[in-house]
Amino acid sequence: MDDFLTVTVTGVSITTGAASSGGALPVASSGEIPRYVRIAASAAACVRIGVGAQTAVATDLLVQPGDAVILAVPRGCTHVAAIQLAAAGVVIVTPLEDC
């Protein structure tokens, strides 16, 4: 079935605040950057992925609480960053397998 996602390794957790924070994208079970990631947030946050260290700003991709997004990771992207929209929270970035 094509409607299933496979997750076999842990993701990364980013605590959001008034300043951007982030780090390296999580790797898939192959040890490589995955083709897709699932991003979920406990409070509204703005998220950015890119090559090298990133700084998220309030006009980046909005991830609402309880509303995950699945993003394709462009070739060469290595890092993720997030910033709170109005209140601090946690953003979880999970690598997806077999996509």
KAZI-V372936 format. One line per field, one symbol per residue. ss: DSSP state (a for helix, b for strand, c for the rest). phi: phi as a letter, one per 30 degrees, with the letter a starting at -180 (. if undefined). psi: psi as a letter, one per 30 degrees, with the letter a starting at -180 (. if undefined). A space follows every 50 residues. Layout:
ss: ???
phi: ???
psi: ???
This chain:
ss: cccccbcccccbbbbbccccbbbbccbcccccbccbbbbbbcccbbbbbb ccccccccccbbbcbcccbbbbccccccbbbbbbccccbbbbbbbbbcc
phi: .ddcccbbbdcbcbdcadcdblldddcdddicdddbbcbbbdbebcbbca diecbdbdcdedcddibdbccdcdejdbbbbbbddbbdabccccdcchc
psi: kfgkkkkfllalkkklafkklaakklllffglklfklkklkflklkkkla kakljklfgakkjlkgilkkkkjkkfkflkllklefllakkkjkkklh.
